[in-house]
């Protein structure tokens, strides 16, 4: 078992890599625990006081942008929203998000994530883009009932990193892209049905590849029930006319 170095100290073991993401192993630091310290604070401490070449990403620092997503003790999380005191005492292991190519240290390329995101045509496609009339969506509609809690995706890539299917299948769309497709297909104002159904229905990359492990739902920092979106799409796609727009 890891041993805590003292009441106010933790070992932080971070993944290091050279240019082009070539791993150089792990490096360990002794970090003094400060009140309300987050994992992101600890990363800044390493960069500021130990090694200015240490590389990671961040922007908003309040859980809105998703750029500080890393693997913390084997679980993809936002570094800015993870308090050090909530982790098990001892050694904190921090690595880059899984399933994505490493650029350097903890910084990964999100290019594969957004390549899949683009495949489901995420942009809103109205029937009449020049219309000045406001669309009214009844509160009783399926869209109003099923989608409010699924709209807050910040494209952080955490679900992509947590997905067990992505580990073995580069062709799989991934939870975030499928959830976005679900939102667009459920929206009665959007008409790009066929363009989205095609990639979703692919044998190797579509919704049928999901094994319903709930890793994405458990890891999502915004609490989106991604597995539910995928399951609902599977059921709906058994009926070809399900998403036809009136």
C-alpha positions, -999 to +999 in steps of 0.1 A: +000+000+000+013+036-007+025+053+024+016+090+030+047+110+036+032+131+063+000+148+074+004+175+048+023+158+020+015+135-009+036+117-035+025+127-070+036+103-097+032+117-132+037+103-166+065+119-186+072+118-223+095+135-248+084+151-280+060+131-302+047+115-270+075+090-266+072+078-230+102+084-207+085+067-177+071+081-144+085+109-123+077+113-086+073+145-067+067+153-030+039+179-029+028+198+003-009+196+006-026+230+008-062+237+019-087+230-009-059+220-033-070+204-065-050+181-087-046+210-112-030+230-083-006+202-077+003+201-114+011+238-114+032+233-082+053+207-101+057+230-131+065+261-110+087+246-083+103+215-098+103+213-136+091+242-159+092+218-189+064+197-174+034+199-198-003+198-193-034+217-204-058+239-186-079+270-194-110+279-173-101+261-140-138+259-131-149+227-149-163+244-179-138+239-207-126+204-202-091+210-212-075+197-180-089+162-184-063+136-173-062+101-158-061+103-120-054+070-102-066+052-133-099+072-137-104+099-163-113+132-145-110+169-146-079+180-127-095+213-117-125+196-101-107+169-083-097+178-047-065+161-035-081+154-001-108+133-017-082+108-031-068+079-011-038+089+011-005+082-004+006+082-040-015+100-066-009+086-101-015+111-129-013+102-166-027+114-200-062+104-211-063+069-225-073+062-261-058+094-274-023+101-288+001+117-263+017+150-275+039+155-244+036+145-207-002+149-199-012+167-231-030+146-256-043+153-291-081+154-293-080+150-331-094+114-331-122+124-307-133+153-330-128+132-361-156+109-348-176+139-336-177+153-371-189+120-386-224+124-370-228+159-385-232+177-352-243+211-367-280+220-364-297+215-398-332+232-399-357+225-426-359+262-434-327+280-423-341+314-435-373+311-415-380+340-390-407+320-371-398+306-337-402+269-334-424+257-305-415+224-288-442+212-264-431+202-229-449+169-235-427+160-265-400+132-262-373+158-270-384+180-241-386+151-217-355+131-226-328+156-236-324+185-210-299+166-189-279+155-220-271+189-235-242+200-213-213+181-230-180+202-229-162+179-253-135+171-227-129+136-241-132+119-207-159+095-218-137+087-249-108+079-225-130+059-202-147+038-229-136+002-230-147-003-266-124+026-277-095+007-263-099-020-289-118-002-317-105+030-333-136+030-356-161+033-327-178+067-327-175+070-289-201+081-263-199+119-268-205+117-306-234+093-301-250+115-275-247+145-298-264+125-326-291+115-302-298+151-294-300+161-331-322+131-341-346+138-312-349+175-321-381+179-342-365+210-359-335+191-374-338+172-407-304+157-412-316+122-403-301+100-430-266+117-427-265+108-390-282+073-391-256+060-416-225+062-392-246+052-362-257+021-380-223+009-390-214-026-377-179-017-366-182+019-355-218+025-347-240+022-316-241-016-318-205-017-307-214-004-272-212-031-245-232-011-220-204-010-194-215+024-181-179+036-179-188+068-198-217+076-176-197+071-144-168+093-157-187+122-173-180+153-152-213+169-162-234+139-151-247+131-186-263+096-188-244+087-220-252+050-218-289+059-217-285+079-249-268+050-266-295+025-254-323+047-265-307+051-300-303+013-303-340+008-296-352+036-318-331+024-348-349-009-348-378+011-364-366+028-396-393+055-395-386+066-359-368+098-367-387+110-397-395+147-394-430+159-402 
